Amino acid sequence: QVQLVESGGGLVQPGGSLRLSCAASQRIFMATMYWYRQAPGKQREFVSTIFRNGTTNYADSVKGRFIVSRDKSKDEVYLQMNSVRPEDTAVYYCNMGKTVWGQGTQVTVAS
C-alpha cells in the first residue's frame, strides 16, 4: 500500500509563507490528491484538492492564499501557503483518493 509522508511544517509569522510537501512511496500520478487540516479541538477539514489533470479546488477559507501543485515525475504534491493567518494553525494531512493518509505535519502561525 502506498505511504504518504508530509514535510515542511513549522512556525511561521502571520502574513508569511510556508510550503508543505507530500511524498508518496509509489506512483500517484493517476490519483486525486487532497490536503486536509485539523486544528486543536476541531474536526478535520478539507483544504485543497488536485485532480490528475491538474484541476484544483480550494476551501473558501484558503482560496486566493494557498496553491496546490504536483510533480508527477517525483510523485509529490505540494501546498504553498501564503499570507498565513493564526487560524491556519493546524496539523496538515496529505490524502490520496480519500483512503490513504499521511501522518501529518504541524503548522503554527504565531508572532
MMTF fields as JSON, N, C-alpha, C and O atoms, coordinates in Angstrom:
{
  "mmtfVersion": "1.0.0",
  "mmtfProducer": "UNKNOWN",
  "numBonds": 443,
  "numAtoms": 444,
  "numGroups": 111,
  "numChains": 1,
  "numModels": 1,
  "chainsPerModel": [1],
  "groupsPerChain": [111],
  "chainIdList": ["A"],
  "bondAtomList": [4, 2, 8, 6, 12, 10, 16, 14, 20, 18, 24, 22, 28, 26, 32, 30, 36, 34, 40, 38, 44, 42, 48, 46, 52, 50, 56, 54, 60, 58, 64, 62, 68, 66, 72, 70, 76, 74, 80, 78, 84, 82, 88, 86, 92, 90, 96, 94, 100, 98, 104, 102, 108, 106, 112, 110, 116, 114, 120, 118, 124, 122, 128, 126, 132, 130, 136, 134, 140, 138, 144, 142, 148, 146, 152, 150, 156, 154, 160, 158, 164, 162, 168, 166, 172, 170, 176, 174, 180, 178, 184, 182, 188, 186, 192, 190, 196, 194, 200, 198, 204, 202, 208, 206, 212, 210, 216, 214, 220, 218, 224, 222, 228, 226, 232, 230, 236, 234, 240, 238, 244, 242, 248, 246, 252, 250, 256, 254, 260, 258, 264, 262, 268, 266, 272, 270, 276, 274, 280, 278, 284, 282, 288, 286, 292, 290, 296, 294, 300, 298, 304, 302, 308, 306, 312, 310, 316, 314, 320, 318, 324, 322, 328, 326, 332, 330, 336, 334, 340, 338, 344, 342, 348, 346, 352, 350, 356, 354, 360, 358, 364, 362, 368, 366, 372, 370, 376, 374, 380, 378, 384, 382, 388, 386, 392, 390, 396, 394, 400, 398, 404, 402, 408, 406, 412, 410, 416, 414, 420, 418, 424, 422, 428, 426, 432, 430, 436, 434, 440, 438],
  "bondOrderList": [1, 1, 1, 1, 1, 1, 1, 1, 1, 1, 1, 1, 1, 1, 1, 1, 1, 1, 1, 1, 1, 1, 1, 1, 1, 1, 1, 1, 1, 1, 1, 1, 1, 1, 1, 1, 1, 1, 1, 1, 1, 1, 1, 1, 1, 1, 1, 1, 1, 1, 1, 1, 1, 1, 1, 1, 1, 1, 1, 1, 1, 1, 1, 1, 1, 1, 1, 1, 1, 1, 1, 1, 1, 1, 1, 1, 1, 1, 1, 1, 1, 1, 1, 1, 1, 1, 1, 1, 1, 1, 1, 1, 1, 1, 1, 1, 1, 1, 1, 1, 1, 1, 1, 1, 1, 1, 1, 1, 1, 1],
  "groupList": [{"groupName": "GLN", "atomNameList": ["N", "CA", "C", "O"], "elementList": ["N", "C", "C", "O"], "formalChargeList": [0, 0, 0, 0], "bondAtomList": [1, 0, 2, 1, 3, 2], "bondOrderList": [1, 1, 2], "singleLetterCode": "Q", "chemCompType": "L-PEPTIDE LINKING"}, {"groupName": "VAL", "atomNameList": ["N", "CA", "C", "O"], "elementList": ["N", "C", "C", "O"], "formalChargeList": [0, 0, 0, 0], "bondAtomList": [1, 0, 2, 1, 3, 2], "bondOrderList": [1, 1, 2], "singleLetterCode": "V", "chemCompType": "L-PEPTIDE LINKING"}, {"groupName": "LEU", "atomNameList": ["N", "CA", "C", "O"], "elementList": ["N", "C", "C", "O"], "formalChargeList": [0, 0, 0, 0], "bondAtomList": [1, 0, 2, 1, 3, 2], "bondOrderList": [1, 1, 2], "singleLetterCode": "L", "chemCompType": "L-PEPTIDE LINKING"}, {"groupName": "GLU", "atomNameList": ["N", "CA", "C", "O"], "elementList": ["N", "C", "C", "O"], "formalChargeList": [0, 0, 0, 0], "bondAtomList": [1, 0, 2, 1, 3, 2], "bondOrderList": [1, 1, 2], "singleLetterCode": "E", "chemCompType": "L-PEPTIDE LINKING"}, {"groupName": "SER", "atomNameList": ["N", "CA", "C", "O"], "elementList": ["N", "C", "C", "O"], "formalChargeList": [0, 0, 0, 0], "bondAtomList": [1, 0, 2, 1, 3, 2], "bondOrderList": [1, 1, 2], "singleLetterCode": "S", "chemCompType": "L-PEPTIDE LINKING"}, {"groupName": "GLY", "atomNameList": ["N", "CA", "C", "O"], "elementList": ["N", "C", "C", "O"], "formalChargeList": [0, 0, 0, 0], "bondAtomList": [1, 0, 2, 1, 3, 2], "bondOrderList": [1, 1, 2], "singleLetterCode": "G", "chemCompType": "PEPTIDE LINKING"}, {"groupName": "PRO", "atomNameList": ["N", "CA", "C", "O"], "elementList": ["N", "C", "C", "O"], "formalChargeList": [0, 0, 0, 0], "bondAtomList": [1, 0, 2, 1, 3, 2], "bondOrderList": [1, 1, 2], "singleLetterCode": "P", "chemCompType": "L-PEPTIDE LINKING"}, {"groupName": "ARG", "atomNameList": ["N", "CA", "C", "O"], "elementList": ["N", "C", "C", "O"], "formalChargeList": [0, 0, 0, 0], "bondAtomList": [1, 0, 2, 1, 3, 2], "bondOrderList": [1, 1, 2], "singleLetterCode": "R", "chemCompType": "L-PEPTIDE LINKING"}, {"groupName": "CYS", "atomNameList": ["N", "CA", "C", "O"], "elementList": ["N", "C", "C", "O"], "formalChargeList": [0, 0, 0, 0], "bondAtomList": [1, 0, 2, 1, 3, 2], "bondOrderList": [1, 1, 2], "singleLetterCode": "C", "chemCompType": "L-PEPTIDE LINKING"}, {"groupName": "ALA", "atomNameList": ["N", "CA", "C", "O"], "elementList": ["N", "C", "C", "O"], "formalChargeList": [0, 0, 0, 0], "bondAtomList": [1, 0, 2, 1, 3, 2], "bondOrderList": [1, 1, 2], "singleLetterCode": "A", "chemCompType": "L-PEPTIDE LINKING"}, {"groupName": "ILE", "atomNameList": ["N", "CA", "C", "O"], "elementList": ["N", "C", "C", "O"], "formalChargeList": [0, 0, 0, 0], "bondAtomList": [1, 0, 2, 1, 3, 2], "bondOrderList": [1, 1, 2], "singleLetterCode": "I", "chemCompType": "L-PEPTIDE LINKING"}, {"groupName": "PHE", "atomNameList": ["N", "CA", "C", "O"], "elementList": ["N", "C", "C", "O"], "formalChargeList": [0, 0, 0, 0], "bondAtomList": [1, 0, 2, 1, 3, 2], "bondOrderList": [1, 1, 2], "singleLetterCode": "F", "chemCompType": "L-PEPTIDE LINKING"}, {"groupName": "MET", "atomNameList": ["N", "CA", "C", "O"], "elementList": ["N", "C", "C", "O"], "formalChargeList": [0, 0, 0, 0], "bondAtomList": [1, 0, 2, 1, 3, 2], "bondOrderList": [1, 1, 2], "singleLetterCode": "M", "chemCompType": "L-PEPTIDE LINKING"}, {"groupName": "THR", "atomNameList": ["N", "CA", "C", "O"], "elementList": ["N", "C", "C", "O"], "formalChargeList": [0, 0, 0, 0], "bondAtomList": [1, 0, 2, 1, 3, 2], "bondOrderList": [1, 1, 2], "singleLetterCode": "T", "chemCompType": "L-PEPTIDE LINKING"}, {"groupName": "TYR", "atomNameList": ["N", "CA", "C", "O"], "elementList": ["N", "C", "C", "O"], "formalChargeList": [0, 0, 0, 0], "bondAtomList": [1, 0, 2, 1, 3, 2], "bondOrderList": [1, 1, 2], "singleLetterCode": "Y", "chemCompType": "L-PEPTIDE LINKING"}, {"groupName": "TRP", "atomNameList": ["N", "CA", "C", "O"], "elementList": ["N", "C", "C", "O"], "formalChargeList": [0, 0, 0, 0], "bondAtomList": [1, 0, 2, 1, 3, 2], "bondOrderList": [1, 1, 2], "singleLetterCode": "W", "chemCompType": "L-PEPTIDE LINKING"}, {"groupName": "LYS", "atomNameList": ["N", "CA", "C", "O"], "elementList": ["N", "C", "C", "O"], "formalChargeList": [0, 0, 0, 0], "bondAtomList": [1, 0, 2, 1, 3, 2], "bondOrderList": [1, 1, 2], "singleLetterCode": "K", "chemCompType": "L-PEPTIDE LINKING"}, {"groupName": "ASN", "atomNameList": ["N", "CA", "C", "O"], "elementList": ["N", "C", "C", "O"], "formalChargeList": [0, 0, 0, 0], "bondAtomList": [1, 0, 2, 1, 3, 2], "bondOrderList": [1, 1, 2], "singleLetterCode": "N", "chemCompType": "L-PEPTIDE LINKING"}, {"groupName": "ASP", "atomNameList": ["N", "CA", "C", "O"], "elementList": ["N", "C", "C", "O"], "formalChargeList": [0, 0, 0, 0], "bondAtomList": [1, 0, 2, 1, 3, 2], "bondOrderList": [1, 1, 2], "singleLetterCode": "D", "chemCompType": "L-PEPTIDE LINKING"}],
  "groupTypeList": [0, 1, 0, 2, 1, 3, 4, 5, 5, 5, 2, 1, 0, 6, 5, 5, 4, 2, 7, 2, 4, 8, 9, 9, 4, 0, 7, 10, 11, 12, 9, 13, 12, 14, 15, 14, 7, 0, 9, 6, 5, 16, 0, 7, 3, 11, 1, 4, 13, 10, 11, 7, 17, 5, 13, 13, 17, 14, 9, 18, 4, 1, 16, 5, 7, 11, 10, 1, 4, 7, 18, 16, 4, 16, 18, 3, 1, 14, 2, 0, 12, 17, 4, 1, 7, 6, 3, 18, 13, 9, 1, 14, 14, 8, 17, 12, 5, 16, 13, 1, 15, 5, 0, 5, 13, 0, 1, 13, 1, 9, 4],
  "groupIdList": [1, 2, 3, 4, 5, 6, 7, 8, 9, 10, 11, 12, 13, 14, 15, 16, 17, 18, 19, 20, 21, 22, 23, 24, 25, 26, 27, 28, 29, 30, 31, 32, 33, 34, 35, 36, 37, 38, 39, 40, 41, 42, 43, 44, 45, 46, 47, 48, 49, 50, 51, 52, 53, 54, 55, 56, 57, 58, 59, 60, 61, 62, 63, 64, 65, 66, 67, 68, 69, 70, 71, 72, 73, 74, 75, 76, 77, 78, 79, 80, 81, 82, 83, 84, 85, 86, 87, 88, 89, 90, 91, 92, 93, 94, 95, 96, 97, 98, 99, 100, 101, 102, 103, 104, 105, 106, 107, 108, 109, 110, 111],
  "secStructList": [7, 7, 7, 3, 3, 3, 3, 7, 7, 3, 3, 3, 7, 6, 6, 7, 7, 3, 3, 3, 3, 3, 3, 3, 1, 1, 7, 7, 6, 6, 1, 7, 3, 3, 3, 3, 3, 3, 7, 6, 6, 1, 7, 7, 3, 3, 3, 3, 3, 3, 7, 6, 6, 1, 7, 3, 3, 3, 7, 6, 6, 6, 6, 6, 6, 3, 3, 3, 3, 3, 3, 6, 6, 6, 6, 3, 3, 3, 3, 3, 3, 7, 1, 7, 7, 4, 4, 4, 7, 3, 3, 3, 3, 3, 3, 3, 6, 6, 6, 3, 3, 7, 7, 7, 3, 3, 3, 3, 3, 7, 7],
  "xCoordList": [0.845, 0.0, 0.885, 1.936, 0.428, 1.204, 1.265, 0.301, 2.403, 2.58, 2.841, 3.516, 2.289, 2.444, 3.183, 2.876, 4.149, 4.927, 4.934, 5.447, 4.352, 4.327, 5.573, 6.164, 5.953, 7.073, 6.895, 6.058, 7.689, 7.674, 6.938, 6.938, 6.314, 5.612, 6.577, 7.786, 6.011, 6.843, 6.138, 4.922, 6.917, 6.392, 6.607, 7.711, 5.56, 5.635, 4.847, 3.839, 5.312, 4.633, 3.415, 3.378, 2.439, 1.272, 1.725, 2.597, 1.115, 1.496, 2.621, 2.92, 3.244, 4.364, 3.929, 2.741, 4.912, 4.655, 5.33, 6.313, 4.767, 5.301, 4.925, 3.863, 5.799, 5.5, 5.539, 6.565, 4.403, 4.313, 4.527, 4.141, 5.151, 5.368, 4.76, 4.669, 4.351, 3.824, 4.478, 4.259, 5.278, 5.982, 5.322, 5.018, 5.108, 4.473, 5.508, 6.516, 5.235, 6.159, 5.964, 6.794, 4.829, 4.546, 4.02, 3.774, 3.857, 3.359, 1.949, 1.078, 1.732, 0.419, -0.096, -1.028, 0.493, 0.141, -1.294, -1.834, -1.925, -3.313, -4.299, -5.509, -3.791, -4.665, -5.068, -4.328, -6.267, -6.694, -6.087, -6.233, -5.411, -4.728, -5.396, -5.89, -5.399, -6.065, -5.118, -4.173, -5.399, -4.836, -6.007, -6.997, -5.861, -6.807, -6.025, -4.795, -6.741, -6.096, -7.016, -8.238, -6.389, -7.144, -6.534, -5.385, -7.324, -6.904, -7.272, -8.167, -6.604, -6.91, -8.391, -8.942, -9.008, -10.387, -11.406, -12.601, -10.934, -11.84, -11.767, -10.826, -12.77, -12.785, -11.83, -11.528, -11.378, -10.536, -11.354, -12.516, -10.735, -11.463, -10.684, -9.454, -11.42, -10.855, -10.139, -10.625, -8.989, -8.238, -8.158, -8.492, -7.71, -7.496, -7.419, -7.135, -7.677, -7.512, -6.913, -7.075, -6.231, -5.709, -5.971, -5.568, -6.659, -7.007, -5.845, -4.883, -5.956, -4.839, -4.618, -3.523, -5.651, -5.485, -5.005, -4.867, -4.752, -4.234, -5.286, -4.945, -6.559, -7.619, -7.53, -7.254, -7.766, -7.646, -8.926, -9.695, -9.13, -10.216, -9.688, -8.727, -10.324, -9.884, -11.074, -12.168, -10.836, -11.817, -11.867, -10.864, -13.029, -13.176, -12.195, -11.738, -11.883, -11.029, -9.583, -8.853, -9.162, -7.784, -7.69, -6.598, -8.819, -8.828, -8.14, -8.414, -7.255, -6.504, -5.227, -4.417, -5.034, -3.831, -2.977, -1.748, -3.622, -2.91, -2.919, -3.856, -1.865, -1.766, -1.305, -0.262, -2.094, -1.727, -1.131, -1.583, -0.124, 0.512, 1.065, 1.114, 1.475, 2.039, 3.174, 3.179, 4.124, 5.218, 5.088, 5.454, 4.571, 4.303, 5.583, 5.574, 6.673, 7.936, 8.507, 9.271, 8.13, 8.638, 7.586, 7.878, 6.354, 5.256, 5.133, 5.051, 5.122, 4.993, 3.875, 3.572, 3.289, 2.253, 2.684, 3.304, 2.355, 2.795, 1.605, 0.594, 1.758, 0.789, 1.569, 2.203, 1.514, 2.149, 1.17, 0.079, 1.58, 0.719, 1.248, 2.353, 0.477, 0.866, -0.086, -1.216, 0.383, -0.441, -1.124, -2.327, -0.349, -0.94, -1.486, -1.046, -2.462, -3.154, -3.098, -2.886, -3.282, -3.286, -4.298, -4.06, -5.402, -6.425, -6.016, -6.727, -4.893, -4.354, -3.561, -3.135, -3.369, -2.652, -3.392, -4.566, -2.696, -3.318, -2.267, -1.151, -2.653, -1.878, -2.416, -3.62, -1.53, -1.915, -1.615, -0.524, -2.62, -2.525, -2.652, -3.464, -1.838, -1.942, -2.818, -2.773, -3.602, -4.508, -4.575, -4.581, -4.625, -4.766, -6.118, -6.418, -6.908, -8.167, -9.119, -10.018, -8.933, -9.762, -9.641, -10.51, -8.572, -8.394, -7.072, -7.012, -6.018, -4.695, -4.284, -4.349, -3.86, -3.488, -2.01, -1.432, -1.407, -0.082, -0.185, -1.273, 0.98, 0.999, 0.749, 0.484, 0.831, 0.566, 1.816, 2.828, 1.732, 2.824, 2.216, 1.234, 2.807, 2.255, 2.638, 3.8, 1.642, 1.865, 1.337, 0.175, 2.188, 1.8, 2.066, 3.187, 1.016, 1.124, 1.018, -0.04, 2.121, 2.155, 3.308, 4.308, 3.16, 4.224, 5.15, 6.111],
  "yCoordList": [-1.185, 0.0, 1.241, 1.282, 2.246, 3.471, 4.152, 4.128, 4.761, 5.545, 6.995, 7.283, 7.903, 9.328, 9.957, 9.673, 10.805, 11.457, 12.961, 13.439, 13.697, 15.143, 15.738, 15.148, 16.913, 17.648, 19.132, 19.519, 19.945, 21.37, 22.213, 23.44, 21.578, 22.337, 23.051, 22.823, 23.929, 24.661, 25.89, 26.037, 26.764, 28.017, 29.127, 29.297, 29.874, 30.972, 32.152, 31.976, 33.342, 34.54, 34.849, 34.491, 35.497, 35.914, 36.731, 37.593, 36.439, 37.104, 36.43, 36.795, 35.458, 34.767, 33.636, 33.455, 32.872, 31.779, 30.505, 30.529, 29.391, 28.081, 27.142, 27.28, 26.189, 25.223, 23.813, 23.352, 23.152, 21.767, 20.827, 21.112, 19.702, 18.674, 17.358, 17.085, 16.561, 15.225, 14.277, 14.376, 13.362, 12.408, 11.042, 10.566, 10.425, 9.107, 8.021, 8.243, 6.836, 5.717, 4.979, 4.164, 5.286, 4.651, 5.706, 6.852, 5.299, 6.227, 6.69, 5.878, 7.987, 8.548, 9.469, 10.239, 9.404, 10.386, 10.25, 11.174, 9.088, 8.913, 9.271, 9.292, 9.549, 9.713, 11.165, 12.096, 11.322, 12.62, 12.784, 11.915, 13.894, 14.132, 15.275, 16.233, 15.153, 16.131, 16.627, 15.941, 17.828, 18.336, 18.612, 19.243, 18.128, 18.406, 19.015, 18.972, 19.574, 20.077, 19.88, 19.813, 19.79, 19.636, 20.525, 20.343, 21.491, 22.392, 21.777, 20.934, 22.181, 21.631, 21.804, 22.899, 20.727, 20.784, 20.87, 21.031, 20.763, 20.87, 19.626, 18.837, 19.467, 18.339, 18.588, 19.728, 17.509, 17.615, 18.24, 17.889, 19.168, 19.854, 19.855, 19.807, 19.911, 19.947, 21.274, 22.332, 21.208, 22.407, 22.574, 23.626, 21.515, 21.645, 20.271, 19.274, 20.233, 19.012, 19.316, 20.413, 18.343, 18.446, 17.126, 16.059, 17.224, 16.049, 15.679, 16.433, 14.506, 14.026, 14.89, 14.897, 15.625, 16.504, 17.895, 18.779, 18.084, 19.359, 20.33, 21.384, 19.995, 20.851, 20.914, 19.909, 22.092, 22.273, 22.858, 23.543, 22.571, 23.153, 23.555, 22.972, 24.56, 25.055, 25.335, 25.661, 25.203, 25.664, 27.187, 27.835, 27.745, 29.197, 29.913, 31.017, 29.283, 29.918, 30.1, 30.919, 29.344, 29.448, 29.912, 30.141, 30.041, 30.416, 31.77, 32.729, 31.833, 33.051, 33.174, 34.065, 32.284, 32.339, 31.083, 31.158, 29.941, 28.661, 28.194, 28.466, 27.488, 26.931, 25.484, 25.188, 24.593, 23.175, 22.84, 23.339, 21.998, 21.583, 20.174, 19.631, 19.603, 18.254, 18.123, 18.763, 17.286, 16.952, 15.463, 14.619, 15.153, 13.763, 12.948, 11.74, 13.589, 12.857, 12.431, 11.469, 13.158, 12.847, 12.216, 11.845, 12.09, 11.569, 12.371, 11.818, 13.675, 14.571, 15.582, 15.946, 16.009, 17.029, 18.118, 17.835, 19.357, 20.485, 21.377, 21.416, 22.081, 23.1, 24.358, 24.428, 25.339, 26.624, 27.482, 27.801, 27.848, 28.617, 30.042, 30.27, 30.985, 32.39, 33.192, 32.777, 34.331, 35.226, 34.451, 34.586, 33.649, 32.785, 33.598, 34.713, 32.992, 33.636, 32.717, 31.514, 33.256, 32.392, 31.252, 30.16, 31.498, 30.448, 29.337, 28.339, 29.491, 28.41, 27.397, 26.364, 27.691, 26.774, 25.446, 25.404, 24.367, 23.041, 21.999, 22.327, 20.751, 19.663, 19.467, 19.296, 19.492, 19.346, 17.936, 17.401, 17.357, 15.978, 15.887, 16.573, 15.034, 14.696, 13.446, 12.563, 13.39, 12.253, 11.866, 12.718, 10.569, 10.063, 9.365, 8.391, 9.882, 9.237, 9.087, 8.246, 9.893, 9.862, 8.527, 8.177, 7.783, 6.498, 6.382, 5.744, 6.972, 6.848, 8.191, 9.226, 8.154, 9.37, 9.348, 8.296, 10.55, 10.685, 10.886, 10.877, 11.068, 11.21, 12.635, 12.882, 13.582, 14.974, 15.765, 15.212, 17.063, 17.974, 19.206, 19.764, 19.622, 20.724, 22.065, 22.315, 22.916, 24.3, 25.209, 25.113, 26.082, 27.025, 28.438, 28.782, 29.244, 30.634, 31.524, 31.626, 32.16, 32.996, 33.972, 33.701, 35.111, 36.116, 35.935, 36.689],
  "zCoordList": [0.0, 0.0, 0.0, 0.639, -0.734, -0.821, 0.529, 1.293, 0.819, 2.03, 1.646, 0.658, 2.452, 2.214, 3.387, 4.545, 3.089, 4.129, 3.883, 2.871, 4.834, 4.733, 5.385, 6.29, 4.905, 5.49, 5.189, 4.374, 5.852, 5.588, 6.599, 6.501, 7.566, 8.589, 9.517, 9.484, 10.353, 11.29, 11.811, 11.682, 12.397, 12.939, 11.917, 11.399, 11.632, 10.68, 11.23, 11.914, 10.926, 11.401, 10.543, 9.366, 11.111, 10.308, 9.11, 9.215, 7.97, 6.736, 5.992, 4.855, 6.609, 5.996, 5.089, 4.82, 4.62, 3.686, 4.161, 4.902, 3.706, 4.038, 2.903, 2.297, 2.622, 1.582, 2.166, 2.666, 2.086, 2.539, 1.364, 0.23, 1.669, 0.661, 1.125, 2.322, 0.168, 0.436, -0.551, -1.758, -0.037, -0.883, -0.776, 0.318, -1.924, -1.959, -2.214, -2.886, -1.661, -1.809, -3.132, -3.532, -3.814, -5.095, -6.065, -5.689, -7.302, -8.306, -7.969, -7.657, -8.034, -7.694, -8.783, -8.551, -9.964, -10.986, -11.469, -12.077, -11.199, -11.622, -10.514, -10.741, -9.332, -8.175, -7.96, -8.275, -7.412, -6.914, -5.528, -4.669, -5.322, -4.057, -3.3, -3.896, -1.996, -1.141, -0.048, 0.342, 0.429, 1.674, 2.619, 2.249, 3.83, 4.901, 6.062, 6.085, 7.009, 8.215, 9.418, 9.293, 10.57, 11.807, 12.871, 13.274, 13.321, 14.384, 15.726, 15.792, 16.789, 18.122, 18.472, 18.369, 18.878, 19.298, 18.175, 18.423, 16.945, 15.801, 14.935, 15.027, 14.098, 13.181, 12.015, 11.663, 11.441, 10.262, 9.126, 8.922, 8.391, 7.332, 6.03, 6.016, 4.953, 3.621, 3.389, 3.791, 2.741, 2.384, 0.865, 0.32, 0.203, -1.241, -1.881, -1.217, -3.177, -3.929, -5.296, -5.83, -5.843, -7.199, -7.91, -7.447, -9.048, -9.82, -10.733, -10.881, -11.338, -12.159, -13.384, -13.948, -13.808, -14.97, -14.569, -15.415, -13.273, -12.804, -12.301, -11.765, -12.463, -11.943, -10.419, -9.763, -9.87, -8.422, -7.82, -8.494, -6.549, -5.776, -4.417, -3.913, -3.823, -2.532, -1.621, -2.082, -0.331, 0.639, 0.562, 0.261, 0.835, 0.77, 1.7, 1.403, 2.81, 3.808, 3.338, 3.897, 2.316, 1.844, 0.39, -0.13, -0.242, -1.662, -1.861, -1.138, -2.84, -3.095, -2.291, -2.548, -1.31, -0.489, -0.636, -0.619, -0.778, -0.886, -2.332, -3.082, -2.711, -4.055, -3.958, -3.376, -4.534, -4.553, -5.918, -6.948, -5.905, -7.158, -6.996, -5.893, -8.102, -8.042, -9.044, -10.095, -8.696, -9.591, -9.896, -9.078, -11.063, -11.388, -11.515, -11.276, -11.885, -12.04, -10.7, -10.622, -9.628, -8.298, -7.403, -6.265, -7.912, -7.085, -5.798, -4.701, -5.96, -4.826, -5.078, -6.214, -3.99, -4.023, -3.048, -2.022, -3.374, -2.576, -2.215, -2.918, -1.112, -0.726, -0.364, 0.688, -1.243, -0.984, -0.201, -0.675, 1.001, 1.897, 1.973, 2.467, 1.494, 1.511, 2.391, 2.651, 2.837, 3.669, 4.79, 5.012, 5.482, 6.503, 7.668, 7.949, 8.329, 9.44, 10.655, 10.505, 11.84, 13.035, 12.93, 13.444, 12.279, 12.13, 11.173, 11.05, 10.499, 9.666, 10.499, 9.982, 11.768, 12.649, 12.748, 13.117, 12.415, 12.407, 12.033, 11.631, 12.177, 11.584, 10.176, 9.979, 9.21, 7.805, 7.325, 7.523, 6.689, 6.236, 4.716, 4.095, 4.15, 2.741, 2.628, 3.484, 1.573, 1.402, -0.066, -0.955, -0.295, -1.651, -1.806, -1.116, -2.713, -3.028, -1.873, -1.909, -0.847, 0.359, 1.093, 1.892, 0.825, 1.501, 2.23, 3.28, 1.714, 2.313, 2.904, 2.24, 4.167, 4.882, 5.245, 5.519, 5.242, 5.802, 7.304, 7.878, 7.929, 9.392, 9.834, 11.011, 8.902, 9.221, 9.541, 9.971, 9.327, 9.677, 10.334, 9.843, 11.441, 12.224, 11.62, 11.3, 11.472, 11.054, 12.152, 12.546, 12.638, 13.672, 13.172, 12.797, 13.175, 12.735, 13.966, 14.586, 14.306, 15.507, 15.397, 14.731, 16.058, 16.033, 17.212, 17.364]
}
